[in-house]
Amino acid sequence: MIKTPEERRLMAESGRLLARVFEALDQLQLEGMSTLQVNDWVERFIVDELQARPASKGQYGFEYVLNTSIDTVVCHGVPSANDILRAGSIVNLDITLEKNGFIADSSKTYLIGEVDYAAKRLVRVTREAMWKGIEVVRPGATLGDIGFAIQQHAKAHGYSVVKEFCGHGIGREMHEEPQVLHYGKRGAGLELEEGMTFTIEPMINQGRAAIDHSDDGWTVTTRDGKLSAQFEHTVLVTADGVQVLTVREGERAP
């Protein structure tokens, strides 16, 4: 769970490379692409440009390098040639990358073309909620502090937090201890220590928190058919606070 200084350096390198993937995606014209085309583009970028490995491919039998979760899909959307990114939609792209034996994990919800105010507001508040959680990370804080900060921000804007999925420790393995819930009580749960690395990745629903699982064994959707958004970063607990390992060039906390 606690990473050595050398392991932290390698984690930071994986995070830096993953940030480059999103920086490149930010310049890509997503509208009109199929989610399978996005998947293939990301795979080529990771392998050919970054000389790294897409860590999700083959994980738990998953065939693709990223999840593409459109509109009412909460998480684990499966890339498809039939799913075209059309104006008015939102899509979360969740990507993992491994370099030198260490894995970074991040996601971002993109606005496709002209998107209505309600969708923009959900996406904005979800990003803010992630950063609210990140901002409380430091030695001596608890996992409950993270969850509380996220949940309070979402609730204050009339949204709900998905409870069935959570952040996780990360390093040599995609999923390590601890589990990082996106709801909780101040002062509760595991106390954070310098050298811990984990993800913070809240899934925030426009309506109720209830979800359904699709027959494909992967895709998770909102039960009430309303929108869901997600943002994710991999973080390191430092001696005096937090380092966001997957932060992108020019990205700032709201």
KEGU-275717 format. One record per residue (C-alpha): y, z, x; residue in three letters. Coordinates in nm, 2 decimals. Each point is the difference from the previous one (the first is absolute). Layout:
> py/pz/px/type
> Y/Z/X/ALA
...
//
This chain:
> py/pz/px/type
> 0.00/0.00/0.00/MET
> 0.24/0.09/0.28/ILE
> 0.07/-0.30/0.23/LYS
> 0.04/0.03/0.37/THR
> 0.32/-0.15/0.16/PRO
> -0.19/-0.31/0.10/GLU
> -0.14/-0.04/-0.35/GLU
> 0.34/0.04/-0.14/ARG
> 0.13/-0.28/0.23/ARG
> -0.28/-0.23/-0.12/LEU
> 0.07/0.09/-0.36/MET
> 0.36/-0.08/0.05/ALA
> -0.09/-0.35/0.15/GLU
> -0.22/-0.08/-0.30/SER
> 0.28/0.11/-0.23/GLY
> 0.25/-0.21/0.18/ARG
> -0.22/-0.31/-0.03/LEU
> -0.06/0.06/-0.37/LEU
> 0.38/0.03/-0.06/ALA
> 0.03/-0.35/0.15/ARG
> -0.24/-0.13/-0.27/VAL
> 0.24/0.13/-0.27/PHE
> 0.31/-0.13/0.18/GLU
> -0.16/-0.34/0.01/ALA
> -0.10/0.03/-0.37/LEU
> 0.36/0.08/-0.08/ASP
> 0.09/-0.35/0.12/GLN
> -0.28/-0.17/-0.19/LEU
> 0.06/-0.18/-0.33/GLN
> -0.25/0.19/-0.21/LEU
> 0.09/-0.16/-0.33/GLU
> -0.25/-0.27/-0.09/GLY
> -0.26/0.11/0.25/MET
> -0.34/0.12/-0.12/SER
> -0.10/0.35/0.11/THR
> -0.29/-0.16/0.19/LEU
> 0.25/-0.21/0.19/GLN
> 0.19/0.31/0.09/VAL
> -0.32/0.16/0.12/ASN
> -0.09/-0.29/0.22/ASP
> 0.36/-0.02/0.14/TRP
> -0.01/0.38/0.09/VAL
> -0.35/-0.04/0.16/GLU
> 0.12/-0.28/0.22/ARG
> 0.32/0.19/0.10/PHE
> -0.20/0.32/0.09/ILE
> -0.27/-0.18/0.19/VAL
> 0.18/-0.29/0.17/ASP
> 0.36/0.13/0.04/GLU
> -0.07/0.37/0.06/LEU
> -0.35/-0.01/0.16/GLN
> -0.11/0.28/-0.23/ALA
> -0.26/0.06/-0.27/ARG
> 0.05/0.02/-0.37/PRO
> -0.16/0.34/-0.06/ALA
> -0.06/-0.04/-0.38/SER
> -0.22/-0.31/0.04/LYS
> -0.36/0.11/-0.03/GLY
> 0.10/0.36/-0.08/GLN
> -0.23/0.13/-0.28/TYR
> -0.11/-0.36/-0.06/GLY
> 0.35/-0.13/-0.07/PHE
> 0.03/-0.36/0.10/GLU
> 0.38/-0.03/0.05/TYR
> 0.27/0.12/0.24/VAL
> 0.23/0.15/-0.26/LEU
> 0.04/0.11/-0.36/ASN
> 0.23/-0.19/-0.23/THR
> 0.09/0.21/-0.31/SER
> 0.21/-0.19/-0.25/ILE
> 0.21/0.16/-0.28/ASP
> -0.24/0.23/-0.19/THR
> -0.25/0.03/0.29/VAL
> 0.03/0.35/0.15/VAL
> -0.20/-0.07/0.32/CYS
> -0.29/-0.19/0.15/HIS
> 0.09/-0.34/-0.15/GLY
> -0.23/-0.27/0.14/VAL
> 0.16/-0.33/0.14/PRO
> -0.09/-0.30/-0.20/SER
> 0.09/-0.37/0.00/ALA
> 0.07/0.03/-0.38/ASN
> 0.26/0.28/0.03/ASP
> 0.34/-0.18/0.06/ILE
> 0.30/0.21/0.09/LEU
> 0.25/-0.10/-0.26/ARG
> 0.37/0.09/-0.05/ALA
> 0.05/0.33/-0.19/GLY
> -0.31/0.17/0.14/SER
> -0.03/0.28/0.25/ILE
> -0.29/0.01/0.25/VAL
> -0.11/0.27/0.24/ASN
> -0.15/-0.13/0.33/LEU
> -0.21/0.27/0.17/ASP
> -0.10/-0.08/0.35/ILE
> -0.19/0.17/0.29/THR
> -0.01/-0.09/0.36/LEU
> -0.22/0.12/0.29/GLU
> 0.10/-0.04/0.37/LYS
> -0.17/0.17/0.29/ASN
> -0.22/0.20/-0.23/GLY
> 0.27/0.16/-0.22/PHE
> 0.10/-0.10/-0.35/ILE
> 0.34/-0.01/-0.18/ALA
> 0.05/-0.04/-0.37/ASP
> 0.30/-0.10/-0.20/SER
> 0.11/-0.16/-0.33/SER
> 0.31/-0.14/-0.17/LYS
> 0.07/-0.11/-0.35/THR
> 0.18/-0.34/0.00/TYR
> 0.22/-0.14/-0.28/LEU
> -0.10/-0.36/-0.07/ILE
> 0.31/-0.22/-0.09/GLY
> 0.23/0.14/-0.27/GLU
> -0.14/0.34/-0.13/VAL
> 0.13/0.20/-0.29/ASP
> 0.19/0.32/0.04/TYR
> -0.29/0.22/-0.12/ALA
> -0.24/-0.13/0.27/ALA
> 0.27/0.02/0.27/LYS
> 0.07/0.36/-0.09/ARG
> -0.37/0.09/0.01/LEU
> -0.04/-0.16/0.35/VAL
> 0.32/0.18/0.13/ARG
> -0.11/0.34/-0.13/VAL
> -0.35/-0.04/0.14/THR
> 0.14/-0.08/0.35/ARG
> 0.23/0.30/-0.03/GLU
> -0.29/0.22/-0.10/ALA
> -0.19/-0.10/0.31/MET
> 0.29/0.09/0.22/TRP
> 0.06/0.33/-0.18/LYS
> -0.36/0.09/0.10/GLY
> 0.05/-0.13/0.36/ILE
> 0.32/0.20/0.04/GLU
> -0.17/0.34/-0.04/VAL
> -0.26/-0.07/0.27/VAL
> 0.03/0.24/0.29/ARG
> -0.21/0.27/0.17/PRO
> -0.03/0.29/-0.24/GLY
> 0.05/-0.20/-0.31/ALA
> -0.30/-0.04/-0.24/THR
> -0.17/-0.29/-0.17/LEU
> 0.12/0.16/-0.33/GLY
> 0.36/-0.04/0.12/ASP
> -0.06/-0.38/0.03/ILE
> -0.16/-0.03/-0.34/GLY
> 0.26/0.21/-0.17/PHE
> 0.29/-0.21/0.14/ALA
> -0.16/-0.32/-0.11/ILE
> -0.09/0.12/-0.35/GLN
> 0.34/0.16/-0.07/GLN
> 0.18/-0.32/0.09/HIS
> -0.23/-0.22/-0.22/ALA
> 0.02/0.24/-0.30/LYS
> 0.38/0.02/0.03/ALA
> 0.01/-0.37/-0.07/HIS
> -0.25/0.01/-0.28/GLY
> -0.30/-0.13/0.19/TYR
> -0.35/0.13/0.06/SER
> -0.20/0.04/0.32/VAL
> -0.36/-0.13/0.02/VAL
> -0.22/0.29/0.10/LYS
> -0.34/-0.17/0.06/GLU
> 0.12/-0.16/0.33/PHE
> 0.17/0.16/0.29/CYS
> 0.11/-0.03/0.36/GLY
> -0.24/0.08/0.28/HIS
> -0.04/0.09/0.36/GLY
> -0.03/-0.31/0.23/ILE
> -0.08/-0.08/0.35/GLY
> -0.33/-0.14/0.14/ARG
> -0.11/-0.02/-0.36/GLU
> 0.18/-0.13/-0.30/MET
> -0.05/0.31/-0.20/HIS
> -0.01/0.34/0.17/GLU
> 0.10/0.35/-0.10/GLU
> 0.22/0.12/-0.16/PRO
> 0.05/-0.14/-0.34/GLN
> 0.37/-0.03/-0.08/VAL
> 0.07/0.05/-0.37/LEU
> 0.32/-0.14/-0.15/HIS
> 0.04/0.30/-0.23/TYR
> -0.02/0.37/0.07/GLY
> 0.17/0.33/0.05/LYS
> 0.24/0.11/0.27/ARG
> -0.17/0.20/0.27/GLY
> -0.35/-0.09/-0.12/ALA
> -0.27/-0.17/0.19/GLY
> -0.06/-0.07/0.37/LEU
> 0.28/0.08/0.24/GLU
> 0.11/-0.29/0.21/LEU
> -0.03/0.00/0.38/GLU
> 0.14/-0.21/0.28/GLU
> -0.23/-0.29/0.07/GLY
> -0.13/-0.06/-0.35/MET
> 0.01/-0.36/-0.12/THR
> -0.04/-0.10/-0.37/PHE
> 0.13/-0.23/-0.27/THR
> 0.24/0.07/-0.28/ILE
> -0.05/-0.26/-0.27/GLU
> 0.11/0.10/-0.36/PRO
> -0.10/-0.22/-0.29/MET
> 0.26/0.05/-0.27/ILE
> -0.05/-0.12/-0.36/ASN
> 0.27/-0.11/-0.24/GLN
> -0.19/0.16/-0.29/GLY
> -0.29/0.24/-0.01/ARG
> -0.20/0.09/0.31/ALA
> -0.33/-0.10/-0.16/ALA
> -0.19/-0.28/0.18/ILE
> -0.30/-0.23/-0.06/ASP
> -0.25/-0.15/0.24/HIS
> -0.08/-0.37/-0.03/SER
> -0.35/-0.15/0.00/ASP
> 0.05/-0.15/0.34/ASP
> -0.05/0.34/0.16/GLY
> 0.34/0.00/0.17/TRP
> 0.30/-0.06/-0.22/THR
> 0.17/0.30/-0.16/VAL
> 0.25/-0.06/-0.29/THR
> 0.23/0.21/-0.21/THR
> -0.17/0.09/-0.33/ARG
> 0.32/-0.05/-0.21/ASP
> 0.08/-0.34/0.15/GLY
> 0.32/0.10/0.16/LYS
> 0.11/-0.07/0.36/LEU
> -0.11/0.19/0.31/SER
> 0.16/-0.01/0.35/ALA
> -0.10/0.14/0.34/GLN
> 0.14/0.05/0.35/PHE
> -0.18/0.13/0.30/GLU
> 0.06/0.10/0.36/HIS
> -0.21/0.15/0.27/THR
> 0.17/0.31/0.16/VAL
> -0.04/0.23/0.30/LEU
> 0.10/0.37/-0.01/VAL
> 0.21/0.05/0.31/THR
> 0.11/0.33/0.16/ALA
> 0.32/0.01/-0.20/ASP
> -0.06/-0.23/-0.30/GLY
> -0.16/-0.34/-0.08/VAL
> -0.03/-0.34/0.16/GLN
> -0.07/-0.29/-0.24/VAL
> -0.24/-0.22/0.19/LEU
> 0.02/-0.30/-0.22/THR
> 0.37/-0.01/-0.06/VAL
> 0.15/-0.35/0.00/ARG
> 0.30/-0.13/0.19/GLU
> 0.31/0.08/-0.20/GLY
> -0.19/0.22/-0.25/GLU
> 0.18/0.33/-0.08/ARG
> -0.08/0.28/-0.23/ALA
> 0.20/-0.03/-0.33/PRO
//
